[in-house]
Each structure stands twice: as structure tokens, then as C-alpha cells.
């Protein structure tokens, strides 16, 4: 699914990511760990196609439309409601039976009762839950998650843990985290960046 060899990314004279090798198979769960500034976010952005590597090779045996990505920003429109956001993304991804899928995701992530509220009125944790709904809407084969537990309260984090356990069966996940112990049961593989 993913083969990366010697990935490097520079911003001007500053090297953010250096010599990363990674292989991800269709049912792998890989935790990416490391201190702040080690390149975890940059690596996920490269894998998602949002940033090009400065050096190295990246082979994806998957169409980019089959990737779900959750970064530090929720990547939703703040002036739209949750329902409007997911309907828009559902149309872009041509999700079959999108209204049913949207309803199911909003219910699963505890956002059904606030589906008609503008995202600008959401807490950071609610926006993070909506970002997860957006990333899962098209039922991706590869899910890239950058600090997915960030800003979630205890209930939201527990819900995400359950969802990740379910998602780990039948798809590939690459998760950047500062809390590897939280997901260690799901992910026997780790990529430690320094």
C-alpha cells in the first residue's frame, strides 16, 4: 500500500524529516512517535499528498481518493453546519447513500444533536469529532491520523479508542501520537522519529 524510502523534507535550510523508510500493508496499524519537531506531522502530510518530499521515494499502491486524513486543523468550513460540511464532502467523494452514512457518523461521534449548528460555535473537541467524521465519510482504505486524541475529552477519547479498534480490522492506519501506550494493543509496529 505504501513504500517510502529515504523520505526527507526541508523548509528552506531546515531539515524537518530525514531518511525515513516505511512500508505499510493493507491491514497494518503503525504508530509514529517522536518528540515535537521530529517530523511526525510532515510525514503524514507527505503520505496524504499535501506536501511533496524534498528527497526520497514514495510509492502508493492506492488512489489518493481512498485516503482519509485528520490533521491538527479539522479541515472543515466553519461557517457551515456539520450536516452541510459532510454533505459537501460526500458529494465531492461521490459517497453512495451519503445521507445515511452522514447520519450514522454524526450519531456515532455524538454530534447528531448539534448537526444544524455552525462549526464556528463548536468546541475544539467537537470540531475534532467532526474532522473524524469527514475523514471516515468515504470509508477510506488508508487512514492517516495526526494526534487524533488532541482536544477530546475523556468520553470523546474513549469513543475514538473504540472506533480505532473497529477500524483497525480491514484497513491500514498510520497514527502519529504522543500517547503510544494508548494504542499499543492495536499497533505492534512503531516508527520512532528523532
Backbone as a printed PyTorch tensor [residue, N CA C, xyz], in Angstrom:
tensor([[[  0.8190,  -1.1920,   0.0000],
         [  0.0000,   0.0000,   0.0000],
         [  0.8660,   1.2610,   0.0000]],

        [[  1.8680,   1.3040,   0.9260],
         [  2.8180,   2.4210,   0.9750],
         [  4.2290,   1.8460,   1.0530]],

        [[  5.1070,   2.3580,   0.2230],
         [  6.5380,   2.0730,   0.3450],
         [  7.2530,   3.4200,   0.2550]],

        [[  7.9160,   3.7880,   1.3450],
         [  8.6750,   5.0410,   1.3950],
         [ 10.1290,   4.7090,   1.6510]],

        [[ 10.9990,   5.3360,   0.8630],
         [ 12.4380,   5.1050,   1.0090],
         [ 13.1660,   6.4400,   1.1090]],

        [[ 13.8680,   6.6220,   2.1990],
         [ 14.7140,   7.8020,   2.3560],
         [ 13.9870,   9.1240,   2.2650]],

        [[ 12.7440,   9.1790,   2.7730],
         [ 11.9870,  10.4300,   2.6870],
         [ 12.6650,  11.5270,   3.4960]],

        [[ 12.7670,  12.6790,   2.8700],
         [ 13.3300,  13.8560,   3.5200],
         [ 12.4810,  15.0610,   3.1470]],

        [[ 12.3510,  15.9770,   4.0820],
         [ 11.6410,  17.2240,   3.7980],
         [ 12.3910,  18.3600,   4.4590]],

        [[ 12.6660,  19.3710,   3.6530],
         [ 13.3270,  20.5910,   4.1320],
         [ 12.3960,  21.7740,   3.9300]],

        [[ 12.4700,  22.7010,   4.8350],
         [ 11.8150,  24.0010,   4.6840],
         [ 12.9320,  25.0280,   4.7370]],

        [[ 13.3150,  25.5150,   3.5700],
         [ 14.4760,  26.3890,   3.4930],
         [ 15.7070,  25.5830,   3.8580]],

        [[ 16.4940,  26.0830,   4.7780],
         [ 17.6890,  25.3700,   5.2040],
         [ 17.4580,  24.3960,   6.3410]],

        [[ 16.2230,  24.3250,   6.8350],
         [ 15.9200,  23.4850,   7.9970],
         [ 15.3810,  22.1180,   7.5690]],

        [[ 16.0360,  21.0750,   7.9940],
         [ 15.5720,  19.7230,   7.6950],
         [ 14.5860,  19.2900,   8.7730]],

        [[ 13.3730,  18.9540,   8.3490],
         [ 12.3210,  18.5710,   9.2780],
         [ 12.1810,  17.0570,   9.3540]],

        [[ 12.4570,  16.3960,   8.2620],
         [ 12.3130,  14.9390,   8.1820],
         [ 13.5300,  14.4130,   7.4400]],

        [[ 14.1520,  13.3550,   7.9570],
         [ 15.3920,  12.8790,   7.3330],
         [ 15.4250,  11.3570,   7.2450]],

        [[ 15.5890,  10.8480,   6.0320],
         [ 15.8580,   9.4340,   5.8020],
         [ 14.8370,   8.4610,   6.3310]],

        [[ 13.5750,   8.7360,   6.1680],
         [ 12.5360,   7.8550,   6.7060],
         [ 12.1900,   6.7630,   5.7000]],

        [[ 12.2410,   5.5190,   6.1810],
         [ 11.8110,   4.3560,   5.4080],
         [ 10.5690,   3.7890,   6.0940]],

        [[  9.5800,   3.4310,   5.2920],
         [  8.3240,   2.9410,   5.8580],
         [  7.6160,   2.0640,   4.8330]],

        [[  7.1190,   0.9180,   5.2940],
         [  6.2800,   0.0520,   4.4750],
         [  4.9920,  -0.1710,   5.2480]],

        [[  3.8590,   0.0760,   4.5930],
         [  2.5530,  -0.1350,   5.2120],
         [  1.7480,  -1.0480,   4.3040]],

        [[  1.3320,  -2.1730,   4.8550],
         [  0.4940,  -3.1320,   4.1360],
         [ -0.9820,  -2.7970,   4.3690]],

        [[ -1.8970,  -3.3780,   3.5720],
         [ -3.3140,  -3.0090,   3.6630],
         [ -3.9750,  -3.1480,   5.0310]],

        [[ -3.4820,  -4.0300,   5.9100],
         [ -4.1280,  -4.1790,   7.2150],
         [ -3.2090,  -3.8010,   8.3760]],

        [[ -2.1670,  -3.0170,   8.0950],
         [ -1.2220,  -2.5940,   9.1320],
         [ -1.7630,  -1.4280,   9.9450]],

        [[ -1.3460,  -1.4030,  11.2040],
         [ -1.5400,  -0.2330,  12.0550],
         [ -0.1470,   0.1610,  12.5270]],

        [[  0.2710,   1.3750,  12.1760],
         [  1.6180,   1.8470,  12.5010],
         [  1.5050,   3.1140,  13.3320]],

        [[  2.1740,   3.1090,  14.4720],
         [  2.2500,   4.3110,  15.3020],
         [  3.5260,   5.0620,  14.9600]],

        [[  3.4010,   6.3510,  14.7530],
         [  4.5480,   7.2180,  14.5080],
         [  4.7410,   8.0410,  15.7670]],

        [[  5.8970,   7.8780,  16.3920],
         [  6.1670,   8.5690,  17.6470],
         [  7.4140,   9.4350,  17.5060]],

        [[  7.6020,  10.2860,  18.4820],
         [  8.7790,  11.1520,  18.4990],
         [  8.4440,  12.4690,  19.1580]],

        [[  9.4770,  13.1990,  19.5400],
         [  9.2400,  14.4930,  20.1970],
         [  8.6830,  15.5290,  19.2240]],

        [[  8.1980,  16.6260,  19.7720],
         [  7.7510,  17.7300,  18.9250],
         [  8.8980,  18.1500,  18.0180]],

        [[  8.5700,  18.4010,  16.7500],
         [  9.5820,  18.8340,  15.8030],
         [ 10.3310,  17.7030,  15.1230]],

        [[  9.9600,  16.4510,  15.4100],
         [ 10.6730,  15.3150,  14.8180],
         [ 10.1810,  14.9620,  13.4180]],

        [[  9.0780,  15.5780,  12.9750],
         [  8.6080,  15.3540,  11.6120],
         [  7.3740,  14.4720,  11.4840]],

        [[  6.7100,  14.1710,  12.5860],
         [  5.5200,  13.3040,  12.5300],
         [  4.4490,  13.8970,  11.6220]],

        [[  4.1100,  15.1390,  11.8420],
         [  3.0860,  15.8020,  11.0290],
         [  3.5180,  15.8950,   9.5800]],

        [[  4.7640,  16.2450,   9.3540],
         [  5.2790,  16.3490,   7.9790],
         [  5.1870,  15.0100,   7.2640]],

        [[  5.5370,  13.9250,   7.9440],
         [  5.4520,  12.6060,   7.3280],
         [  4.0180,  12.2920,   6.9150]],

        [[  3.0530,  12.5220,   7.7950],
         [  1.6550,  12.2350,   7.4520],
         [  1.1750,  13.1240,   6.3070]],

        [[  1.6070,  14.3700,   6.2910],
         [  1.2200,  15.2670,   5.1980],
         [  1.8140,  14.8060,   3.8630]],

        [[  3.0280,  14.2620,   3.8930],
         [  3.6250,  13.7080,   2.6770],
         [  2.8250,  12.4910,   2.2190]],

        [[  2.5000,  11.5940,   3.1440],
         [  1.7450,  10.3920,   2.7920],
         [  0.3690,  10.7370,   2.2320]],

        [[ -0.2260,  11.8170,   2.7340],
         [ -1.5510,  12.2460,   2.2690],
         [ -1.4920,  12.9910,   0.9370]],

        [[ -0.2870,  13.3590,   0.5060],
         [ -0.1580,  14.0960,  -0.7450],
         [ -0.3260,  15.5920,  -0.5920]],

        [[ -0.2660,  16.0820,   0.6350],
         [ -0.4280,  17.5150,   0.8830],
         [  0.8850,  18.2730,   0.7770]],

        [[  1.9960,  17.5530,   0.9110],
         [  3.3360,  18.1240,   0.8220],
         [  4.1920,  17.1380,   0.0350]],

        [[  5.0590,  17.6460,  -0.7970],
         [  5.9730,  16.7730,  -1.5550],
         [  7.2680,  16.6060,  -0.7740]],

        [[  7.8560,  15.4120,  -0.8040],
         [  9.1520,  15.2540,  -0.1480],
         [ 10.2320,  16.0100,  -0.9180]],

        [[ 11.2060,  16.5130,  -0.2080],
         [ 12.3410,  17.1750,  -0.8420],
         [ 13.2470,  16.1440,  -1.4980]],

        [[ 13.3300,  14.9810,  -0.8790],
         [ 14.1760,  13.9060,  -1.3820],
         [ 13.5560,  12.5760,  -0.9550]],

        [[ 13.8820,  11.5180,  -1.6940],
         [ 13.3900,  10.1860,  -1.3610],
         [ 12.3100,   9.7320,  -2.3250]],

        [[ 11.8450,   8.5300,  -2.1290],
         [ 10.8240,   7.9380,  -2.9950],
         [  9.6030,   7.5560,  -2.1840]],

        [[  8.4470,   7.7720,  -2.7830],
         [  7.1880,   7.3760,  -2.1650],
         [  6.3350,   6.6880,  -3.2130]],

        [[  5.9700,   5.4470,  -2.9370],
         [  5.0880,   4.6940,  -3.8200],
         [  3.8010,   4.4020,  -3.0730]],

        [[  2.6930,   4.7890,  -3.6760],
         [  1.3840,   4.4880,  -3.1100],
         [  0.6620,   3.5470,  -4.0640]],

        [[  0.2790,   2.3980,  -3.5570],
         [ -0.4860,   1.4470,  -4.3650],
         [ -1.9590,   1.6250,  -4.0460]],

        [[ -2.3640,   2.8720,  -3.9260],
         [ -3.7430,   3.2100,  -3.5800],
         [ -4.0300,   4.5770,  -4.1880]],

        [[ -5.2240,   4.7560,  -4.6730],
         [ -5.6260,   6.0640,  -5.1950],
         [ -5.7780,   7.0290,  -4.0200]],

        [[ -5.3350,   8.2570,  -4.1920],
         [ -5.4110,   9.2370,  -3.0960],
         [ -6.8480,   9.4920,  -2.6290]],

        [[ -7.8190,   9.2040,  -3.4810],
         [ -9.2150,   9.3760,  -3.0650],
         [ -9.6360,   8.3320,  -2.0360]],

        [[ -8.8070,   7.3300,  -1.7980],
         [ -9.0990,   6.2680,  -0.8320],
         [ -8.3690,   6.4950,   0.4970]],

        [[ -7.8590,   7.7290,   0.6720],
         [ -7.1540,   8.0840,   1.8950],
         [ -8.0310,   9.0200,   2.7210]],

        [[ -8.0880,   8.7660,   4.0210],
         [ -8.7300,   9.6740,   4.9660],
         [ -7.6470,  10.3110,   5.8190]],

        [[ -7.7370,  11.6170,   6.0450],
         [ -6.6860,  12.3450,   6.7620],
         [ -7.2920,  13.2520,   7.8220]],

        [[ -6.7450,  13.1590,   9.0390],
         [ -7.1000,  14.0840,  10.1140],
         [ -5.8060,  14.7040,  10.6020]],

        [[ -5.6900,  16.0110,  10.4390],
         [ -4.5010,  16.7390,  10.8790],
         [ -4.7950,  17.5760,  12.1060]],

        [[ -3.9270,  18.5420,  12.3460],
         [ -4.1030,  19.4140,  13.5090],
         [ -5.2920,  20.3480,  13.3360]],

        [[ -5.6060,  20.6930,  12.1050],
         [ -6.7880,  21.5040,  11.8150],
         [ -7.8940,  20.5800,  11.3200]],

        [[ -9.1450,  20.8510,  11.6390],
         [-10.2210,  19.9300,  11.2540],
         [-10.5360,  19.8990,   9.7540]],

        [[-10.0780,  20.9000,   9.0030],
         [-10.3070,  20.9590,   7.5540],
         [-11.7870,  20.8680,   7.1900]],

        [[-12.5760,  21.6330,   7.9160],
         [-13.9980,  21.7820,   7.6010],
         [-14.3040,  23.2760,   7.5300]],

        [[-15.4340,  23.6080,   6.9430],
         [-15.8280,  25.0050,   6.7860],
         [-16.5650,  25.4700,   8.0370]],

        [[-15.9750,  26.4540,   8.7120],
         [-16.5320,  26.9240,   9.9930],
         [-17.8880,  27.6060,   9.8450]],

        [[-18.1570,  28.1840,   8.6780],
         [-19.4330,  28.8830,   8.5020],
         [-20.5840,  27.9400,   8.1410]],

        [[-20.2610,  26.6800,   7.8850],
         [-21.2900,  25.6800,   7.5750],
         [-21.5910,  24.8430,   8.8090]],

        [[-22.7330,  24.1830,   8.7830],
         [-23.0720,  23.2550,   9.8630],
         [-22.3520,  21.9290,   9.6220]],

        [[-22.4030,  21.0640,  10.6160],
         [-21.8070,  19.7270,  10.4570],
         [-22.4720,  18.9980,   9.3040]],

        [[-23.7850,  19.0780,   9.2360],
         [-24.5350,  18.4050,   8.1690],
         [-24.1470,  18.9500,   6.7990]],

        [[-24.0380,  20.2740,   6.6890],
         [-23.6620,  20.8830,   5.4100],
         [-22.2340,  20.5140,   5.0070]],

        [[-21.3270,  20.4930,   5.9810],
         [-19.9410,  20.1030,   5.6980],
         [-19.8770,  18.6840,   5.1660]],

        [[-20.4980,  17.7630,   5.8750],
         [-20.4090,  16.3620,   5.4700],
         [-21.1520,  16.1100,   4.1690]],

        [[-22.2270,  16.8290,   3.9290],
         [-22.9270,  16.6780,   2.6540],
         [-22.0310,  17.1530,   1.5010]],

        [[-21.3420,  18.2670,   1.7050],
         [-20.4130,  18.7770,   0.6930],
         [-19.3050,  17.7620,   0.4020]],

        [[-18.6540,  17.2570,   1.4550],
         [-17.5810,  16.2810,   1.2580],
         [-18.1240,  14.9780,   0.6820]],

        [[-19.3300,  14.6000,   1.0590],
         [-19.9460,  13.4050,   0.4980],
         [-20.1760,  13.5300,  -0.9940]],

        [[-20.5630,  14.7060,  -1.4250],
         [-20.7340,  14.9430,  -2.8660],
         [-19.3930,  14.9090,  -3.5900]],

        [[-18.3850,  15.5430,  -2.9970],
         [-17.0580,  15.5590,  -3.6160],
         [-16.5000,  14.1470,  -3.7810]],

        [[-16.7100,  13.3110,  -2.7850],
         [-16.2160,  11.9340,  -2.8290],
         [-17.2100,  10.9680,  -3.4780]],

        [[-18.3550,  11.4950,  -3.8990],
         [-19.3920,  10.6580,  -4.5230],
         [-19.7460,   9.4570,  -3.6460]],

        [[-20.0090,   9.7440,  -2.3940],
         [-20.3500,   8.6970,  -1.4300],
         [-21.7530,   8.1960,  -1.7230]],

        [[-21.8910,   6.8970,  -1.9750],
         [-23.2420,   6.3640,  -2.1950],
         [-24.0360,   6.4130,  -0.8850]],

        [[-25.3070,   6.6930,  -0.9910],
         [-26.1900,   6.7830,   0.1830],
         [-25.5760,   7.6830,   1.2560]],

        [[-25.0930,   8.8450,   0.8050],
         [-24.3400,   9.7230,   1.7060],
         [-25.1660,  10.2140,   2.8860]],

        [[-26.4400,  10.4580,   2.7060],
         [-27.2380,  10.9720,   3.8330],
         [-27.3110,   9.9610,   4.9690]],

        [[-27.4590,   8.6810,   4.6070],
         [-27.4890,   7.6380,   5.6250],
         [-26.1300,   7.5310,   6.3180]],

        [[-25.0700,   7.5960,   5.5220],
         [-23.7140,   7.4930,   6.0780],
         [-23.4180,   8.6920,   6.9830]],

        [[-23.8120,   9.8890,   6.5540],
         [-23.6150,  11.0950,   7.3630],
         [-24.3440,  10.9560,   8.6940]],

        [[-25.5990,  10.5420,   8.6450],
         [-26.3800,  10.3730,   9.8740],
         [-25.7440,   9.3760,  10.8210]],

        [[-25.2740,   8.2680,  10.2700],
         [-24.6420,   7.2350,  11.0850],
         [-23.3750,   7.7650,  11.7550]],

        [[-22.5360,   8.4940,  11.0130],
         [-21.2970,   9.0310,  11.5820],
         [-21.5800,  10.1010,  12.6370]],

        [[-22.5020,  10.9970,  12.3560],
         [-22.8370,  12.0410,  13.3330],
         [-23.3840,  11.4220,  14.6190]],

        [[-24.1730,  10.4010,  14.4900],
         [-24.7020,   9.6970,  15.6610],
         [-23.5730,   9.0010,  16.4150]],

        [[-22.7220,   8.2900,  15.6850],
         [-21.6320,   7.5340,  16.3060],
         [-20.6800,   8.4510,  17.0650]],

        [[-20.4120,   9.6500,  16.5330],
         [-19.4660,  10.5550,  17.1710],
         [-20.1300,  11.6070,  18.0610]],

        [[-21.4010,  11.3910,  18.3900],
         [-22.0740,  12.2500,  19.3530],
         [-22.3650,  13.6540,  18.8770]],

        [[-22.5460,  13.8280,  17.5590],
         [-22.7960,  15.1570,  17.0070],
         [-24.1940,  15.3010,  16.3970]],

        [[-25.0040,  14.2900,  16.5030],
         [-26.3160,  14.3410,  15.8640],
         [-27.1560,  15.5140,  16.3850]],

        [[-27.1330,  15.7350,  17.6790],
         [-27.9650,  16.8010,  18.2560],
         [-27.4910,  18.2020,  17.8800]],

        [[-26.2580,  18.3370,  17.4010],
         [-25.7270,  19.6510,  17.0110],
         [-25.4280,  19.6930,  15.5150]],

        [[-26.0840,  18.8410,  14.7660],
         [-25.8170,  18.7500,  13.3190],
         [-26.1700,  20.0160,  12.5640]],

        [[-27.1010,  20.8160,  13.0810],
         [-27.5410,  22.0290,  12.3940],
         [-26.8780,  23.2890,  12.9570]],

        [[-25.8810,  23.1150,  13.8270],
         [-25.1600,  24.2440,  14.4270],
         [-23.9030,  24.5160,  13.5930]],

        [[-23.6270,  25.7960,  13.3530],
         [-22.4110,  26.1440,  12.6140],
         [-21.1710,  25.6670,  13.3670]],

        [[-20.1960,  25.2020,  12.6160],
         [-18.9650,  24.6740,  13.2100],
         [-18.2330,  25.7600,  13.9930]],

        [[-18.3970,  27.0110,  13.6260],
         [-17.7490,  28.1100,  14.3600],
         [-18.1940,  28.1520,  15.8230]],

        [[-19.3250,  27.5400,  16.1360],
         [-19.8230,  27.5150,  17.5110],
         [-19.4090,  26.2430,  18.2550]],

        [[-18.7090,  25.3520,  17.5860],
         [-18.2700,  24.1050,  18.2060],
         [-17.0590,  24.3430,  19.0950]],

        [[-16.9220,  23.5110,  20.1190],
         [-15.6790,  23.4830,  20.8930],
         [-14.6140,  22.8180,  20.0270]],

        [[-13.3650,  22.9140,  20.4660],
         [-12.2720,  22.2770,  19.7120],
         [-12.4770,  20.7590,  19.6470]],

        [[-12.9470,  20.1670,  20.7310],
         [-13.1960,  18.7230,  20.7640],
         [-14.3080,  18.3160,  19.8020]],

        [[-15.3560,  19.1160,  19.7260],
         [-16.4570,  18.8160,  18.7920],
         [-15.9730,  18.9290,  17.3490]],

        [[-15.1420,  19.9310,  17.0700],
         [-14.5880,  20.0880,  15.7220],
         [-13.6850,  18.9030,  15.3760]],

        [[-12.9600,  18.3790,  16.3710],
         [-12.1100,  17.2050,  16.1470],
         [-12.9790,  15.9810,  15.8150]],

        [[-14.1010,  15.8390,  16.5070],
         [-15.0150,  14.7280,  16.1960],
         [-15.5600,  14.8630,  14.7720]],

        [[-15.8860,  16.0820,  14.3730],
         [-16.3750,  16.3100,  13.0150],
         [-15.2880,  15.9980,  11.9900]],

        [[-14.0390,  16.3380,  12.2980],
         [-12.9330,  16.0110,  11.3970],
         [-12.8220,  14.5010,  11.2150]],

        [[-13.0460,  13.7540,  12.2740],
         [-13.0280,  12.2940,  12.1660],
         [-14.1730,  11.8050,  11.2860]],

        [[-15.3420,  12.3970,  11.4380],
         [-16.4840,  12.0560,  10.5600],
         [-16.1310,  12.3310,   9.0990]],

        [[-15.5290,  13.4850,   8.8450],
         [-15.1400,  13.8510,   7.4730],
         [-14.1580,  12.8460,   6.8960]],

        [[-13.1720,  12.4570,   7.6960],
         [-12.1430,  11.5340,   7.2160],
         [-12.6900,  10.1360,   6.9530]],

        [[-13.7320,   9.7530,   7.6800],
         [-14.2930,   8.4040,   7.5430],
         [-15.4610,   8.3370,   6.5670]],

        [[-15.9530,   9.4780,   6.1360],
         [-17.1710,   9.5450,   5.3280],
         [-17.1250,   8.6540,   4.0960]],

        [[-16.0090,   8.6320,   3.3960],
         [-15.9060,   7.8690,   2.1520],
         [-15.3250,   6.4680,   2.3730]],

        [[-15.2900,   6.0240,   3.6430],
         [-14.8490,   4.6750,   4.0050],
         [-13.4780,   4.3700,   3.4030]],

        [[-12.4510,   5.1500,   3.7900],
         [-11.1340,   5.0260,   3.1530],
         [-10.4420,   3.7090,   3.4710]],

        [[ -9.5200,   3.3250,   2.6040],
         [ -8.7110,   2.1300,   2.8130],
         [ -7.4830,   2.4240,   3.6640]],

        [[ -7.0600,   3.6840,   3.6680],
         [ -5.9080,   4.1260,   4.4520],
         [ -6.3260,   5.3490,   5.2450]],

        [[ -6.1010,   5.2960,   6.5510],
         [ -6.4570,   6.4030,   7.4240],
         [ -5.1870,   6.9420,   8.0600]],

        [[ -4.9370,   8.2420,   7.8640],
         [ -3.7730,   8.9300,   8.4170],
         [ -4.2690,   9.8800,   9.4960]],

        [[ -3.8360,   9.6550,  10.7340],
         [ -4.3310,  10.4280,  11.8630],
         [ -3.1740,  11.0800,  12.6020]],

        [[ -3.2090,  12.3930,  12.7060],
         [ -2.1660,  13.1540,  13.3860],
         [ -2.7080,  13.6220,  14.7340]],

        [[ -2.2340,  12.9920,  15.8000],
         [ -2.6780,  13.3090,  17.1610],
         [ -4.2090,  13.3140,  17.2580]],

        [[ -4.8620,  12.2060,  16.9230],
         [ -6.3330,  12.2010,  16.8700],
         [ -7.0040,  12.4250,  18.2150]],

        [[ -6.3140,  12.1670,  19.3280],
         [ -6.9230,  12.3590,  20.6460],
         [ -6.8380,  13.7990,  21.1320]],

        [[ -6.1040,  14.6440,  20.3990],
         [ -5.9400,  16.0400,  20.8170],
         [ -7.2930,  16.7230,  20.9430]],

        [[ -7.4900,  17.4330,  22.0080],
         [ -8.6830,  18.2440,  22.2730],
         [ -9.9240,  17.4420,  22.6160]],

        [[ -9.8260,  16.1250,  22.6670],
         [-11.0010,  15.3300,  23.0210],
         [-11.0740,  15.1770,  24.5370]],

        [[-12.3020,  15.2610,  25.0760],
         [-12.4820,  14.9840,  26.4900],
         [-12.4190,  13.4760,  26.7030]],

        [[-12.5680,  13.0310,  27.9300],
         [-12.4340,  11.6000,  28.2480],
         [-13.4370,  10.7590,  27.4610]],

        [[-14.6710,  11.2470,  27.3470],
         [-15.6900,  10.4880,  26.6100],
         [-15.3460,  10.4260,  25.1260]],

        [[-14.8960,  11.5310,  24.5720],
         [-14.5230,  11.5570,  23.1570],
         [-13.3180,  10.6770,  22.8750]],

        [[-12.3450,  10.6790,  23.7890],
         [-11.1530,   9.8470,  23.6230],
         [-11.5150,   8.3670,  23.6970]],

        [[-12.4050,   8.0060,  24.6240],
         [-12.8390,   6.6040,  24.7380],
         [-13.5890,   6.1800,  23.4830]],

        [[-14.4220,   7.0660,  22.9660],
         [-15.1550,   6.7860,  21.7320],
         [-14.1790,   6.5770,  20.5780]],

        [[-13.1560,   7.4160,  20.4920],
         [-12.1630,   7.2720,  19.4320],
         [-11.3990,   5.9620,  19.5750]],

        [[-11.0450,   5.5860,  20.8060],
         [-10.3530,   4.3120,  21.0210],
         [-11.1890,   3.1430,  20.4930]],

        [[-12.4790,   3.1540,  20.7890],
         [-13.3780,   2.0970,  20.2950],
         [-13.4280,   2.1040,  18.7720]],

        [[-13.5300,   3.2910,  18.2050],
         [-13.6170,   3.4150,  16.7530],
         [-12.3230,   2.9460,  16.0780]],

        [[-11.1750,   3.2930,  16.6380],
         [ -9.9060,   2.8620,  16.0620],
         [ -9.7570,   1.3400,  16.1380]],

        [[-10.2230,   0.7350,  17.2220],
         [-10.1720,  -0.7240,  17.3330],
         [-11.0290,  -1.3590,  16.2390]],

        [[-12.1740,  -0.7760,  15.9720],
         [-13.0470,  -1.2870,  14.9040],
         [-12.4160,  -1.0540,  13.5350]],

        [[-11.8470,   0.1310,  13.3250],
         [-11.2610,   0.4840,  12.0310],
         [-10.0000,  -0.3160,  11.7210]],

        [[ -9.2940,  -0.7400,  12.7510],
         [ -8.0370,  -1.4660,  12.5430],
         [ -8.2600,  -2.8200,  11.8720]],

        [[ -9.4870,  -3.2740,  11.8440],
         [ -9.7970,  -4.5340,  11.1700],
         [-10.2250,  -4.2100,   9.7430]],

        [[ -9.3490,  -4.4710,   8.7900],
         [ -9.7360,  -4.3190,   7.3950],
         [ -9.2550,  -3.0710,   6.6880]],

        [[ -8.4090,  -2.2830,   7.3370],
         [ -7.8450,  -1.1120,   6.6600],
         [ -6.5130,  -0.7670,   7.3140]],

        [[ -5.7280,   0.0320,   6.6360],
         [ -4.4370,   0.4610,   7.1690],
         [ -4.6030,   1.7770,   7.9140]],

        [[ -3.9130,   1.8910,   9.0300],
         [ -3.9070,   3.1200,   9.8190],
         [ -2.4650,   3.5140,  10.1060]],

        [[ -2.1710,   4.7940,   9.9320],
         [ -0.8940,   5.3520,  10.3560],
         [ -1.2610,   6.4960,  11.2990]],

        [[ -0.8390,   6.3610,  12.5570],
         [ -1.2640,   7.2910,  13.6010],
         [ -0.0430,   7.9240,  14.2540]],

        [[  0.0820,   9.2350,  14.1620],
         [  1.1230,   9.9760,  14.8730],
         [  0.5760,  10.3180,  16.2500]],

        [[  1.3420,   9.9970,  17.2740],
         [  0.8290,  10.2100,  18.6210],
         [  1.9490,  10.4390,  19.6270]],

        [[  1.6130,  11.1870,  20.6750],
         [  2.4820,  11.3320,  21.8400],
         [  2.0740,  10.3360,  22.9200]],

        [[  0.9890,   9.5900,  22.6700],
         [  0.4770,   8.6240,  23.6400],
         [  0.4730,   7.2150,  23.0460]],

        [[  1.6370,   6.6590,  22.7070],
         [  1.6600,   5.3500,  22.0580],
         [  1.0660,   4.2420,  22.9200]],

        [[  1.1640,   4.3830,  24.2500],
         [  0.6130,   3.3510,  25.1340],
         [ -0.9010,   3.2240,  24.9720]],

        [[ -1.5400,   4.3050,  24.5880],
         [ -2.9880,   4.2990,  24.4060],
         [ -3.4000,   3.3640,  23.2640]],

        [[ -2.5490,   3.2360,  22.2560],
         [ -2.8800,   2.4430,  21.0740],
         [ -1.9890,   1.2150,  20.9010]],

        [[ -1.1800,   0.9090,  21.9030],
         [ -0.2130,  -0.1830,  21.7500],
         [ -0.8750,  -1.5260,  21.4880]],

        [[ -2.0740,  -1.7600,  21.9970],
         [ -2.7570,  -3.0340,  21.7470],
         [ -3.1410,  -3.1810,  20.2760]],

        [[ -3.3740,  -2.0680,  19.6000],
         [ -3.7800,  -2.1140,  18.1910],
         [ -2.5880,  -2.1560,  17.2430]],

        [[ -1.4840,  -1.5750,  17.6880],
         [ -0.3720,  -1.3310,  16.7590],
         [  0.9220,  -1.9480,  17.2710]],

        [[  1.2450,  -3.1340,  16.7860],
         [  2.5150,  -3.7230,  17.1940],
         [  3.7190,  -3.0240,  16.5690]],

        [[  3.5020,  -2.2390,  15.5040],
         [  4.6110,  -1.5710,  14.8020],
         [  4.6900,  -0.1070,  15.1760]],

        [[  5.9300,   0.3470,  15.3860],
         [  6.1660,   1.7580,  15.6540],
         [  7.2820,   2.2720,  14.7790]],

        [[  7.1190,   3.5010,  14.3620],
         [  8.1710,   4.2260,  13.6670],
         [  8.5330,   5.3810,  14.5740]],

        [[  9.7130,   5.3150,  15.1670],
         [ 10.1400,   6.3500,  16.1140],
         [ 11.0280,   7.3570,  15.3770]],

        [[ 10.5470,   8.5930,  15.3080],
         [ 11.3150,   9.6730,  14.6820],
         [ 12.0740,  10.4050,  15.7930]],

        [[ 13.2260,  10.9360,  15.4130],
         [ 14.0270,  11.6440,  16.4400],
         [ 14.2530,  13.0880,  16.0360]]])
